[in-house]
Amino acid sequence: SLINANVAIKPDPRIYDDWPKVFRDGKVLDEYFDMAKAMLGSNPYPRDDLHKLKAMEKVAAGLKAPDAFTRPDINVTFKDRRNQVDIFQPACTGCGDCCTGCNYGSKNTVLMNYLPDAQANGAEILTHAEVVAIEALPSRGKQSKGRRWKVEARNPVTHETKVLTADHVIVAAGTLGTNEILLNSRTRGLKLSKRLGKGFSGNGDVWAFGYNANIPTEEDGARAPIYSFGAGARPVSAGDIDAGEEPYRPGPTITGAIQLSDPHNLENGLLLEEGVIPGAFAPVLGAAFPMLEVLKGDPFRFNDATVRADDARSLSEQIAADPMNIGATVYSGPLSRTMMYLVMSHDSSSGEMDIENGRVTVNWERGGSDPAIVKDEITIKRACDSIRAEYLANPIWMDEFGNRLLAVHPLGGCGLGEDGDTGVINADCQVFRDKTKVHKGLYVCDGAAMPKAVGVNPHLTITALAEYAMQRLADNEGWVIDHSPANLIPDDTFDPTKLDIEAIFADALDGVRSIKKAIDNQMWEMARFLLSGFWRKLTSHPLARKHHLPDLETFLAVMCSDEALAAGTG
């Protein structure tokens, strides 16, 4: 979730027709969707200040589906707050760089909720540990120590291996990672369904662009910008967007969507979303888009060829004048009027994963020509026409590159099924060992579990299914789940005799260096985020609780204004 677009949408309930029977009433997961949204802090973009949202409304009207336009819930924090697990998160700056990782702490990734909550409840999180395979342990063997499973992990840098044993193993390494682990495990003798690796889906994903839209403004008829590039290294702050800031504050990656449904046929439906390209890619795409227009564009389509020719000439002159600053061209001119589209739909889910030299591979003959992908392209072309923008396909999907797919939502390979002949896991996400029996204590809880395409951003569906599976696990084991947030540093676990003073000082110095670097670069929002985290960590330490230190809000008010930070630059 560190690099996703945060979108939290429930799917069309008709997808459950391909799931085990228990889900087919469409209501079983409802409470778990609510639990997931509460933990992830899902909410729609709250303001009316984004040009790309206004452009997307025009697209909906052009598609003759104005009522299909919506602002979907996204997992982003829009006001300074302590979240559900008592982690402070500052308000979103609208920088648009969600998909290269939020630099401000405003995106509600699992780093900000599920992981700290798990750690506070006693979970140990191991880094530099890439799981290679899982093996069943003999019930009475010396190696088992009474456990059912052996998990082999490898440090990807040093290649050293580590072996863990457990009664319960929940595989959630992402669709590709989970399939790789289980395919490797099968080569070591673990009995698994013949369906393993089958049913791979790209979720009907298609990326494309509407280049240099010609949307006249109501005020003076000038062409309206869209702004589809993130701020990159430029410092931005939360709050109202000033006119000069608009190019660098396009908003979260996805804020608007158009849901086109067919009441008679699920597979005819699709979800069209606008998007923001991370600013880190601006130099590359600043050079690529003008070339793509020359090679694949259609500047004569809208009877404004003279204007487009002038745009091309101005852009060429700008690049020639300062070729080392091509990235700056995306914030004005034709690239500032370019819309990025992402479509999700219902592809045939007929790809297959296999293992080669220990690594997963995906095989899907003519996957880029799947009927859903072809239909998606037609819709995107109509969307481009709605705002008088030149349609530019994703370059790797072009004929010259073999119509290769770029899917940001890989799904399947360990799909849910009624039995081991139709799926890899059962309705409780337990892994089948044969047609009817499951491996006790072995689960899959991620995108690999999806039997087919979901047709929307799958993040929320995956989270809800995982919440459901964990409740079923608890029920089966006779456990009771306490859903209240845990104290992040319980008093009764603190032992002052075990303090590592050297490590504490080293950690503190690293934090101070990061804060100083942000202040020196006048990245005030980043400095605020780092300072607030530093202060929260300091004041939550058991040693600090004996002293009357200011609370976080007071500290932020006094020390973290732009003026106070600027005063500390030297």
N, C-alpha and C positions, 0 to 999 in steps of 0.2 A: 504493500500500500504506500510505500515511500514515494513511488513514482507513478501512481495512477492519477486519474483525473477526478477522483473523489465522488463520483456520481452514484447516488443511492436510489435506484428505481425498482419497484416491484415488477415482476414480469407479468405478461398476459397469463392468466391461470390455465389457459389451454395447453401450456407447455407440459403440465403435469399428466397429460394423457400418455406421455412416454415414460413416466416415472412409475414406481411401484404403486399398487392400488391404494395404499393408505393415504397418499397425497392427492388423489384425484378429485376430491371434493373441493380442492382449492383453498381450504381453510386451515389445514393442519399447521401450516407454518406461520399463520397470521401473528400469533403472540410472539413468535421468535423474530419475525420481521420488526416488531415493535421493540423488542429487547435490543436487537442489533442497532436500530436507528438511535435508541436512547444512548447506548454506549459510544456510538460513532459521532454523535452530535449532528445528525443530519438536519439540514434546513435549506430553503431556497435562498438565492441571492436576494438581498433585501432592498436594493435601491434601483432607481431608474436612470442611472448615469453611464451606462455602457453603450457605445455605438454598435457593438456586435449584436446586442439584444434587439436594438431597433431594426437592424438589417435582417435579423432572423424573423421578426414579425412580418416584414415585407416578403420574405421567402414563403412564409406560411400562406399569406394572401395570394401570392403568385401560384402556389400549388393548389389553390382553391380549398384550403383547409385552415382558415384562420383560427377556428376553435381548437385545432390540434396543437397549437403552440402552447408551450408550458415552460415554467421555470422549475426544473427538477430539483429535488433535494440533493444537496452536495455536502460532503463532510468537511466543512470549513468553519472556522470561528470568525464571527464578524464583530464581536465586542470583546474587549479584554475580560477574561473570566478565569475562574478555577473550574476545570471540567469535572466530569463525573467521577474521576478517581483522584481529584484534588491536585491535578497538575495545572500550573498557571499557563494559559495560552493567550498571547496578544491578538489583537484584531488583525484580520487579513489586510494587507496593503494593496491588494489587487494587482500585484506585479506580474501575474500570469505565468510564473515559472513553476507551477505545481508539478509538472511532469519531469523536472530534473531534481525534484526534492525541494520541499519548502524550506527556505533559508530563515524564516521568521518564527516558525513554531506554530503557525496558525492552522495548518492542515491537520485534520483529525485522523492521522494515520494510527496504526496499531502501536506505534512507538509512543503515542500520547495517551493511550487508553488501555487496551487489552494487555500489552506487555508489562507496563508498570504495575497494573493490578495483579497480574500473575506473579510477578516478583514479590510484591508486597504480601501475597498469600503463600509465599514459601518456594516458588519456582526458582530454579537455578538456570540462568540463560548462558549457554556456552557459545562463544564466537570462534571463528576460524575452525569450524567443525562441519565439514561437508559429509553428510551421510552417504555411504556407498551402498550398503545392503543390510538386510534384516534376515536373521536366521532363527528358526525355532529351536529352543533348547530342550534336551531330553529332561523329562520330568524329575528324574532322580540323579542326574549327572552332577559331578562335582562342580562343573563349570556354571551350572544354573543358579546355585545359591538360592534355590527355591523359586527362581524367576522363570517366566515363560519365554522371554525373547532376548536375543543378543543383537545389538545395534553396532555396526562398525562405522566409525566416522574418521575422516581424513582431514588433516590440516592442508588446505590447498596451496599454502606457501612452502611449508617444510616437508609435506607429504608424510608426516608422522601419522600413525593410526592410533585411534583410541577406541576401546570397546566398552560399551555400556550394557547393562542388563536391566530389564524392566518387566513388570507384569502387563502393562498396557503401553502400546505404541500407537500414537496417532500421527499418521503421515500427512503432512500438510506443506509440502515443499513446492507448491505451485504445480500446474498441470505437467509441465515438462520434467520437473524435478521428481515429482511423485512417481510418474511412469518410469523414469530412469531407475529409481531405487527399487521398485517392484520388479522390473524386468531383470535387473541385476540379481535380485533375490531369487527369481525363478531359475536363473542359470546355476544358482548354488543349491537348488533342490527344494525351494519353497513351493508347495502346491498352490496353484492359483488358477483362476478361471481362464479359459481359452479366449475370453473377450478382452483380456488385458492388452492395452495398447490400441484397441480398435475404437471406432467412433470418434476420432479426433475431429474437432470443429474449430474454425476460426471465428465463430459467433457471427458469421456473415459480415465481418468487418471490411469496410472499404474506406480508404482515405482519399480525398481529392480536394481540389482548390478552385475557387472562383476568383480569377485574377482581374484586378483593376476594375472593380464594380463601378457602375455609373448610376449612383443614387442621388438625384437632385435634392438638396435641402429645401425645407419650406421657407426659410428666411430669405435667401438670395439666389437660390437655384444652383449654387456651387455644389460640386460633388462631395457627398458625405464620406468621411473616413469610416473604417470598420475597426482597425487596430487588432491585428491577430498575432502580434509578436510580444513575447515577454520582455521585461525590463533588463534581464541579464544582470550585468555588474552595476547598473545605474541604481543609486540609492533612492528608494521611495518610502513614503510613510503612509500610515492609515489615515482615515478621515475623508472629508470631502475632496473631490478631485478638481483641482484647478485646471484651467484651459491649457496651460503650458505642460501639465503633467499627463494629459490624456494619452499621448502616444505610448507612455511608459507604464500606464496603469490600465491595461485592457480588461482586467478582472480575472477571476479564477478561470482555469482552462476551459471548463464547460459551465455555462450558466443558463443556456436556452436549448430547447429541444422541440421537435415536431414529431408526434407519434401518429403514424399513418397505419391504421388497422383495417383489416378486411374481416367483417363479422362472419363471413362464410368460410374463410380459409386462412388459418393462422400463418401459413408460410408465405402469403402474399404481403404480410405486414412488415414494416420496418420502422426504425427509429433514426431520425436525422438530427444530429447535434452540430452546433458550431464549436470551434475550438481555438486555442491559442498555442502557438509554437514557442517553445522555450527560447529565450533570448540568446542562449549559447549557440543556437543554430543560425542566427541572423547572418553572419558573414558567408556561410555556405549557401543559404537560400537566397540571400541578396544577389548573389552571382547567378544562381541556377534559374530563378524564375524568369528573368528577361530572356535567357537562352531558350527556356521551354516555350515561352510565348512565340518566339521566332519559329521554332520547330513544330509546335503542336497547337498554337493558339489560332484564333479566328477573329482578327481585329475588324473584319468587315461585317460581322454578324448583326450589329446593332445600329448601323447607319451613323456611327460616330468615329469612323476610321481616321479622320483628320485629327481629332482630339487625341486618339490613341497613338498616332504617329508622333505628335508633339510630346506626349508623355514618354515615349520610347527615346526620343532624342534628348530630352531633359535628363532622363535617368542615365543615359550613356555619358553625357557631359559630366554629370555628378560623379560617376564612377571614375572617369578619366582624370578628373581634377584631383581626386583623392583615392586612389585604388587601394590603399591600405586601410581605408575606413568604409569598406563596402557594407558592413553590418549596419551602419547608420541609415542606409537607404530604405530599410524596412519600416522606418517610422514616419515617412512622408512619401508623397507621390503614389505611384501605382501599387506599391507593396503595402502601403497603409490602407489601401482600399481593397485588399484581398481577403477573402473569406476562406477559412479552413473548415472542411466538412468531415465529419465522421458518421458513417452509417453502420448500424447493427441490424441484422436480419436473421433469417432462418435458413442457413445453408444445409446441405445434405448430410453434414457430419460424417463424411465417409473417408476421412484420412486415417492413416494407421501409423502407429509409432513402433519402432523396433530398437534394438540395442546393437551398437557397433563399437568394439573396443571400449566397452564400458560406458559409452555415451549414447544418449537417446537421439534417434533420428526420426524425422517425420516424412512420410511418403503419402502423397496425394496427387495422383495423376490427373492433370487438367483441373486442379483445384481452383485456379484462377478463372476458369470458364464455368464454374458452378452456376446454375440458373439464378440463384439468389444474387450472386455477385453481378451478373449481367443486368438484372433488374435494378439493383442499387445504382449502377452507373447511369441508367436512364433517368432515375429520380434526381440524382445530383445534377445532371445536365439541365433538367427543368428548374431546379433550385437556382442554378447560375443564371438562367434566362430571367428569372424573377427579379434579379438585381442588376441585370445587364452586365454580367461578369463573364469573362472568357473561361470556359471549362478547361482545366488542366488536370489530367489524371496523375495519380501517384506514379512517378517515373518507373519504378520497378514493376508496375502492373502493365506497362505499355508493351505492345507487340514485340518491340526490339529486345526486351528483356525477358520474353517468354511468358508474359502475363503472370508473373509470380505474385503470390499473396503477401501482404504485410498485415498480420493479425496481432492486435494488442490484447486480445482476449482468447488465448488458446484454452480450449476446454476438452474434457473427455479423456478416454483411455482407461478409466476406472469407473465406468458409469454405473449408476444405480440400476438394480434389476430385481425381479421377483425371485430369481434363482441364479445359480452359477452358469446356466446356459444363456441367460439374457443380460447378465451384468457381472461386474467384478465385485461389487459390494451390495449388501441388502439395504432395506429401508432405514436401518439404524446406522448405516455407514460401516458395518462390520464386513471384513474381507472374506469372501467365499474361498473355501479350500477345495470344494467340489460342487456338484449341482445343488445340494441342499445344506451341507454343513459349513459353518464359518470357523475361522481361526479365532479362538477366544482371546480377546484383548488386543486385536489388531484392527485398526480403523483407517479410513481415508476421509479427510475433511477439507477439501479444497476444490478448485475448479475441475480437477480430474474426475470428480464425482458426477458431473453433469452428463446425463445420457445423450443429450443433443444440444444444439444451440439454444441460448436463452432469449436472444432477440433484443435484449437491452444490456446495459452495463451489468455484468454478472456479480459485481462485488457484493451487493446487498444480499442477493440470493445465496451466494456461497456462505456468507456470514450467518444468515438465518438458519441454513441447513446445519452448519457447525454447532450453533446454539442448541438446535433440536437434538442433534446426535449426542452432545454432551449431557443433555438432560436424560436421554434414554440410557446412556452409559451409567449415570448416577442411579437411575431407577433400578437398572439391572443389578447393580452392586449393593443396593441398599444405602446409598449415600444421600445426604441432604446438602444441596448447594446453597451457600450463603452468598447472596447477590449484593450485599452491602459492601461499599468500598473498604478496603483494608487500610489500616494505618501504615503509611509508607515506611516509617522507621519506628517500630514498636519499642516502647521504653523498656519492657522486660527482657529484651534481647541484647541490651547494651552492656558490654563488659569493658570498662576503661582499661583494664590490664592488657587487653588485646589490641589496643590502638596501634596502628602503623603510622607513626608520626611522619616519617619520611614520605610515605605515599600520600598522606593528607596534604603536606606542603607542596609536593610535586603537582598534585591535582589542582590545588589552589592557584599555583603559579601559571599553569596551563590556561586556567580560566581567565586570569588577569591579562595574560598576553593576548588572548582572543578578543577580550573586551577592548583593550588598547588599540588593536589593529582596526576594529570596527569604528572606534572613535576617530582615529587618525584619518580614516577614509570617509569620514562624515556619514557613515551608514548608521543613522540614529536609531532606526527601528531594530536593526540587528543588534546594536549595542544595548538597547532596552531589553530585548529578549535575553541576551546573554547575562546582563546584569540581574535581571529578575530571577533567572535560573540560579545564578550564583548566590543571590541573597536568600532564595528559598532553601537551597541546599544548606547554607550556613545556619539559618535560623531553625531548621528542622532537626539539626544534629542534637542529640541528647545533651551534650555539654553546653550548648547555647541556650537550652531551655531554662537554665538557672539564672540567666541574665535577662533584663528587660530591654530587648532589642525591638526597634520599630517593626510593625508588621509589613507585609509585602506592599500593600496599597500605599501606606505612608512613605515607604522607601521610594516607590516609583514616583509619587507626587513630588517629592523633594529632590531626588537625585537624578531622575531620568527625563527631565524636560530637555528639549533641544538646546536651550541656553546652558543648562547645567552640564550637559555632555560636552558642548563646545568649549566651555570653560576648562574642562579637563583635558582638552586636546594636547596641550603641552606636557 
